Amino acid sequence: MAKSSKSVTDNFEQQLDELEKIVSRMEEGELSLENSIKEFEQGMKLAGQCQKTLQEAEMRVKILMSDIENGDNLQDFNPDTDGTIAN
């Protein structure tokens, strides 16, 4: 099942927020070596997830732009119909 755009955006923003908190904690310099390593590992995992989400979004934009450049017109969705796209 595909994720909705809103849930992807919310998840990305949550991951980015947590990554920023990890960076702040590490910059304070108050963590033990062991905790610093754990925070670093978690930060790298979050950074990878954020990068993957951004790459997927970039690909979606490239596909849309390619469709437009190839003369495919984006069509408005008409919710009053049975799910077909209005011309």
C-alpha positions in Angstrom: 0.0 0.0 0.0 1.4 3.4 -1.0 1.9 6.1 1.7 -0.1 9.3 1.3 1.8 12.4 0.5 0.9 13.9 3.9 2.2 11.0 5.9 5.4 10.9 3.9 5.9 14.7 4.5 5.0 14.3 8.2 7.4 11.4 8.6 10.2 13.3 6.8 9.7 16.3 9.0 9.7 14.2 12.2 12.9 12.4 11.1 14.6 15.7 10.2 13.5 17.2 13.6 15.0 14.2 15.4 18.2 14.5 13.4 18.5 18.2 14.4 18.0 17.2 18.1 20.7 14.6 17.8 23.1 17.1 16.3 22.4 19.6 19.1 23.0 17.0 21.8 26.3 16.0 20.2 27.4 19.6 19.7 26.8 20.3 23.4 29.7 17.9 24.1 28.1 16.5 27.3 27.5 13.0 26.0 29.7 10.1 27.0 31.7 8.4 24.2 29.3 5.4 24.2 26.2 7.7 24.0 27.9 9.8 21.3 28.4 6.7 19.2 24.8 5.7 19.7 23.6 9.1 18.8 25.9 9.2 15.7 24.5 5.8 14.5 21.0 7.0 15.0 21.8 10.2 13.2 23.3 8.4 10.2 20.2 6.2 10.0 17.9 9.2 10.0 20.0 11.0 7.5 19.9 8.0 5.2 16.1 7.8 5.5 15.7 11.6 4.9 18.0 11.3 1.8 15.9 8.4 0.4 12.7 10.4 0.9 14.2 13.4 -0.9 15.5 11.2 -3.8 12.0 9.7 -4.2 10.5 13.2 -4.2 13.1 14.4 -6.8 12.2 11.4 -9.0 8.5 12.2 -8.8 9.2 15.8 -9.9 11.4 14.7 -12.8 8.7 12.3 -14.0 6.1 15.1 -13.8 8.4 17.5 -15.6 9.2 14.9 -18.3 5.5 14.4 -18.9 5.0 18.1 -19.3 8.0 18.5 -21.6 6.7 15.6 -23.8 3.5 17.4 -24.3 1.4 15.5 -21.9 -1.0 17.9 -20.3 -1.8 17.6 -16.6 -5.5 17.3 -16.3 -7.7 18.3 -13.4 -9.4 15.6 -11.3 -13.2 15.9 -11.3 -14.5 14.5 -8.1 -18.1 14.5 -9.4 -17.3 11.7 -11.9 -16.6 8.1 -11.4 -12.9 8.7 -11.0 -12.1 9.5 -14.6 -10.0 12.5 -15.4 -11.7 15.6 -16.9 -10.4 16.9 -20.2 
